[in-house]
């Protein structure tokens, strides 16, 4: 039990430190830290650690796998806001919209159509962020930057999905400063799309930055960051 207690305390301490780092990064560029939404990235993180973070004030969590997320939701419930942040298979959309307020990985019209259909049946709306493949990486999902406006103009025709921002996962580079140009490009794209004032589109969230580079992302305009390891420690291997 001593070990379990120490892990829980470590998570709470880590969360406090991450919040402090967010505040320092925001203040460096004259931003209000309270405007930045912290999403705990909880892929492969056990429920005990997640609960510890919630007890310490974490209000948003993001999951990558539908079945894993659903299993955790059944134990944790609606005490937090749930985000889906991984690649979403079309056939898992029905499950995800049962409990996720945000889908941060909208990357194709077939998924938009399926999400729209499923939430329409439930009589609600789901908030979506368009995933942008800002690094043009073949191994990553996402809409190419030059195609984002056209994609949004098509997707905004689905009445039960509301596009509320952009999400990006730039290339992993050991020095966060090397990632800065990608974050800057995302901010420019975000601001341009916001200025278009498109119907059924509310460009509120720019989701970018993870444990290794979130401070640079905040300096470049992120107002939503997805942080896992820096809060929860090294990920445990997936069981089964």
C-alpha positions as CSV (number, residue, x, y, z in Angstrom):
1,X,0.0,0.0,0.0
2,X,2.9,2.3,0.7
3,X,3.9,2.0,-3.0
4,X,0.3,2.7,-4.2
5,X,0.1,5.8,-2.0
6,X,3.5,7.1,-3.2
7,X,2.4,6.7,-6.8
8,X,-0.8,8.7,-6.2
9,X,1.1,11.4,-4.4
10,X,3.6,11.6,-7.2
11,X,0.8,12.1,-9.8
12,X,-0.6,14.9,-7.7
13,X,2.8,16.5,-7.3
14,X,3.5,16.1,-11.1
15,X,0.2,17.8,-11.9
16,X,1.0,20.7,-9.7
17,X,4.4,21.1,-11.4
18,X,2.8,20.9,-14.9
19,X,0.4,23.6,-14.0
20,X,3.2,25.8,-12.8
21,X,5.1,25.2,-16.1
22,X,2.0,26.1,-18.0
23,X,1.6,29.3,-16.1
24,X,5.3,30.3,-16.6
25,X,5.1,29.6,-20.3
26,X,1.9,31.6,-20.7
27,X,3.2,34.6,-18.7
28,X,6.4,34.6,-20.7
29,X,4.4,35.7,-23.7
30,X,1.8,37.8,-21.8
31,X,-1.0,35.2,-21.9
32,X,-3.4,34.4,-19.1
33,X,-2.7,30.8,-17.9
34,X,-6.4,30.3,-17.0
35,X,-7.2,30.4,-20.8
36,X,-5.2,27.2,-21.4
37,X,-7.1,23.9,-21.1
38,X,-5.1,21.0,-19.7
39,X,-6.1,17.6,-21.0
40,X,-4.6,14.7,-19.2
41,X,-3.6,12.1,-21.9
42,X,-4.4,8.8,-20.2
43,X,-3.7,6.1,-22.7
44,X,-2.5,3.0,-20.8
45,X,-2.8,4.9,-17.5
46,X,-4.6,3.0,-14.7
47,X,-7.8,4.3,-13.1
48,X,-6.1,4.9,-9.8
49,X,-3.7,7.3,-11.3
50,X,-6.4,9.1,-13.2
51,X,-8.5,9.4,-10.0
52,X,-5.5,10.9,-8.2
53,X,-5.2,13.6,-10.9
54,X,-9.0,14.3,-10.8
55,X,-8.8,14.6,-7.0
56,X,-6.0,17.2,-7.6
57,X,-8.2,19.2,-9.9
58,X,-7.7,17.7,-13.4
59,X,-11.0,18.5,-15.3
60,X,-10.3,17.0,-18.8
61,X,-8.9,13.7,-19.9
62,X,-8.1,12.4,-23.3
63,X,-8.1,8.8,-24.5
64,X,-6.8,7.1,-27.6
65,X,-8.6,3.8,-27.8
66,X,-12.4,3.5,-27.8
67,X,-12.7,0.3,-25.8
68,X,-10.1,1.3,-23.2
69,X,-11.8,4.7,-22.8
70,X,-15.2,3.2,-22.4
71,X,-14.0,0.8,-19.7
72,X,-12.5,3.7,-17.8
73,X,-15.6,5.9,-18.3
74,X,-17.7,3.2,-16.6
75,X,-15.5,3.4,-13.5
76,X,-15.0,7.2,-13.5
77,X,-18.1,8.6,-15.0
78,X,-18.9,12.3,-15.8
79,X,-16.8,13.9,-13.1
80,X,-14.4,15.0,-15.9
81,X,-14.9,16.1,-19.5
82,X,-13.9,13.3,-21.9
83,X,-11.9,13.9,-25.1
84,X,-11.1,11.3,-27.8
85,X,-7.6,12.2,-29.0
86,X,-6.5,9.1,-31.0
87,X,-7.3,7.9,-34.5
88,X,-11.0,7.0,-34.5
89,X,-12.2,4.1,-36.6
90,X,-15.6,4.9,-38.1
91,X,-17.1,1.8,-36.6
92,X,-16.1,3.0,-33.1
93,X,-17.8,6.4,-33.5
94,X,-21.1,5.2,-32.0
95,X,-19.4,4.1,-28.8
96,X,-17.2,7.2,-28.4
97,X,-20.1,9.8,-28.7
98,X,-21.9,8.1,-25.8
99,X,-19.4,9.7,-23.4
100,X,-16.9,12.0,-25.1
101,X,-17.8,15.7,-25.4
102,X,-14.9,16.3,-27.7
103,X,-13.5,14.4,-30.6
104,X,-10.1,15.9,-31.4
105,X,-9.2,13.7,-34.3
106,X,-11.7,14.5,-37.0
107,X,-9.7,13.7,-40.2
108,X,-12.1,12.5,-42.9
109,X,-15.6,13.2,-44.2
110,X,-16.7,9.5,-43.7
111,X,-16.0,10.0,-39.9
112,X,-17.8,13.3,-39.9
113,X,-20.8,11.7,-41.5
114,X,-20.8,8.8,-39.0
115,X,-20.4,11.1,-36.0
116,X,-23.2,13.3,-37.2
117,X,-25.5,10.3,-37.7
118,X,-24.8,8.8,-34.3
119,X,-25.2,12.1,-32.3
120,X,-28.3,13.0,-34.3
121,X,-29.9,9.7,-33.1
122,X,-29.0,10.8,-29.5
123,X,-30.4,14.3,-30.0
124,X,-27.2,16.1,-29.3
125,X,-24.2,17.8,-30.8
126,X,-20.5,16.7,-30.6
127,X,-17.7,19.2,-30.6
128,X,-14.9,18.3,-33.0
129,X,-11.4,19.5,-33.7
130,X,-9.9,18.9,-37.1
131,X,-6.7,16.9,-36.9
132,X,-4.0,18.6,-39.1
133,X,-1.0,16.6,-40.3
134,X,1.2,19.6,-40.0
135,X,4.4,17.7,-40.6
136,X,3.2,16.0,-43.7
137,X,4.1,12.6,-42.2
138,X,3.0,9.5,-44.0
139,X,2.7,7.6,-40.7
140,X,0.3,10.1,-39.1
141,X,-3.4,10.7,-39.7
142,X,-4.8,14.2,-40.3
143,X,-5.8,16.6,-43.0
144,X,-3.0,18.3,-45.0
145,X,-2.7,22.0,-44.0
146,X,-3.6,23.2,-47.5
147,X,-6.7,21.1,-47.5
148,X,-8.1,22.1,-44.1
149,X,-10.3,24.9,-45.2
150,X,-11.9,22.9,-48.0
151,X,-12.4,20.0,-45.5
152,X,-14.1,22.3,-43.0
153,X,-16.4,23.8,-45.6
154,X,-17.6,20.3,-46.4
155,X,-17.8,19.1,-42.8
156,X,-19.7,22.2,-41.6
157,X,-22.7,20.9,-43.5
158,X,-23.3,18.2,-40.9
159,X,-25.7,19.9,-38.4
160,X,-24.9,17.7,-35.4
161,X,-21.1,18.1,-35.4
162,X,-19.7,21.5,-34.4
163,X,-16.1,22.2,-35.4
164,X,-14.5,24.1,-32.5
165,X,-10.8,24.1,-33.4
166,X,-7.7,22.4,-34.7
167,X,-5.5,19.7,-33.3
168,X,-2.0,18.8,-34.3
169,X,0.8,16.4,-33.4
170,X,4.0,17.7,-35.0
171,X,6.9,15.5,-35.7
172,X,8.7,14.3,-32.6
173,X,12.1,16.1,-32.4
174,X,14.4,15.9,-29.4
175,X,14.8,19.7,-29.1
176,X,11.4,21.4,-28.6
177,X,12.7,24.5,-30.3
178,X,12.9,22.5,-33.5
179,X,9.1,22.0,-33.3
180,X,8.4,25.7,-32.9
181,X,7.9,26.4,-36.7
182,X,5.2,23.7,-36.8
183,X,3.4,25.2,-33.9
184,X,3.7,28.7,-35.5
185,X,2.3,27.4,-38.8
186,X,-0.7,25.9,-36.9
187,X,-1.4,29.2,-35.1
188,X,-1.4,31.0,-38.5
189,X,-3.8,28.5,-40.0
190,X,-6.0,28.7,-36.9
191,X,-6.2,32.5,-37.0
192,X,-6.9,32.5,-40.8
193,X,-9.8,30.0,-40.4
194,X,-11.1,31.9,-37.5
195,X,-11.2,35.1,-39.6
196,X,-13.4,33.4,-42.2
197,X,-16.3,33.3,-39.7
198,X,-17.8,30.1,-41.2
199,X,-21.2,28.8,-40.4
200,X,-21.4,26.2,-37.6
201,X,-17.7,26.6,-37.0
202,X,-16.4,28.1,-33.7
203,X,-12.6,28.3,-33.9
204,X,-12.0,28.2,-30.1
205,X,-9.4,25.6,-29.5
206,X,-5.9,25.1,-30.8
207,X,-4.8,21.8,-29.3
208,X,-1.1,21.2,-29.6
209,X,1.8,20.4,-27.3
210,X,2.5,17.3,-25.3
211,X,4.9,16.4,-22.4
212,X,8.1,17.1,-24.3
213,X,7.1,20.4,-26.0
214,X,4.0,21.9,-24.4
215,X,5.8,25.1,-23.2
216,X,6.9,26.0,-26.7
217,X,3.3,25.2,-28.0
218,X,1.9,27.6,-25.4
219,X,4.3,30.3,-26.4
220,X,3.2,29.9,-30.0
221,X,-0.6,30.1,-29.2
222,X,-1.9,26.7,-28.0
223,X,-4.8,27.0,-25.7
224,X,-5.3,23.3,-25.2
225,X,-2.4,20.9,-24.3
226,X,-2.5,17.1,-24.1
227,X,-0.1,15.9,-21.4
228,X,0.4,12.3,-20.3
229,X,3.9,11.2,-19.1
230,X,4.7,14.5,-17.3
231,X,1.7,13.9,-15.1
232,X,1.2,10.2,-14.9
233,X,4.8,8.9,-15.3
234,X,6.0,6.3,-17.8
235,X,3.2,4.4,-19.5
236,X,2.5,0.8,-18.5
237,X,2.5,-1.7,-21.4
238,X,-1.0,-2.4,-22.7
239,X,-2.4,-5.6,-21.2
240,X,-3.8,-8.2,-23.6
